[in-house]
Amino acid sequence: MLIAPSGAPDRRVNTVDQLRYWASGNGIGREDRALLLTTQIYVPYQQFGGLQVLGIERGCGVYCCGVDAASSYLPAASFSGRSYLQEIRSALRAAAQLLAAARQASD
């Protein structure tokens, strides 16, 4: 289990905070490859966050795979339309942050 601090005191910890904390604590860099394994619904957001933190900031190779919740061995939550809309919103915001990070890194 990893308990990471929030990157901003006015919000809860998110994937980017967790990845930064994990990468800095483990010396992740250009020689490394990371596999992000998550439930399928979260893949776009996780992939964008992983590319921003591990790919752009650390130069690490990033791969992201989604597990189908319906065929999982572990109990999985069922997702409603609201859940999918929230994840689409999160993915679009993460894509914008990734694009901004890529532009900043190329300057």
N, C-alpha and C positions, 0 to 999 in steps of 0.2 A: 504494500500500500504506500502511496505517495501523498503526503499532505503538503501542498504548496501554498505560499502566500499569494494574495491577490496583487495584481499589478497596479490597482487603484483602490484606495481605501473605501470608496463609496459604492463598490460593486463586489459581487461574489467572484470567486476564482473561476476562470474559464480555461479552455483547452490551451490557449496560447500561454497563459501564466504557468500552467502545469508543464508544458513542454520546455519553456525557458528554464524553469527551476530544475527539471530533470536533466536537461542538456548541460547546464552549467555545473551541476553537482557531479556529473559523470564525464566531463571533459569531451563531450561529443564534438567532432570536427569533420574535416574533409575526408578523412579516411574511413568514416563510419557510414553505415546504412541503417535506416530505421524502418521498421514495419509497424504501422498503426493498424490495429485490428479493432473494429468496432461493429456495431449493429448497422445494417445497410442504410437505414434512414439518416445516419449521422455522417456517412462517408464524405459528401461534398464539403461540409464544414470542417471536418477533421483534416481532409486533404489540403484545403486552402491554409488552414492554421499551421499544419505541419510543414508545408512548403515555405511559408513565411518565416517561421522560427528556425526550423532545422535546415531547410534548403538555402534560403537567402542569407539569414544571419550566421549560420554555422557552416554552410557549404556541404552539408550532409546529404546523402541520397535518401529520398523519402518514398515509401510505398504505402499505399493504404488499401485495405481490403475490408469488405463488409460481409457480415454473417447474416444470413436470412433468419430473422427472429422466429419464424414459424417452424423451421427445421432445427433450431438450436437444441442442444442437450440440456442447456440451463434454462430455467424459467425466464421468459421474456415478456416485456410489457406489450400490450396491444396498442397500436397507434391509430389515432383518429385523424380526421381531416385537419383538425386544428394543429395536431402535432406536425403533420407534413407541411402545412403553411408556415409554421414557426421555423422549421428547419430550412425551408426555402429562403425565408427572410434572413436567417443566420448565415446561410451559405452565400447569399448575395452581399451581405455586409463583409464577410470574411474575404470574398473575392475582391472587393474594393480595397480592403486593407492590404491584401497581397499585392495588388497592382501598385498601390502607393509605395509599399516597401520596395518593390522591384524598381520603380522609377527613382526612388531615393538612392538605392544601391548603385544604379548606373550613372548617377551624377558624380 
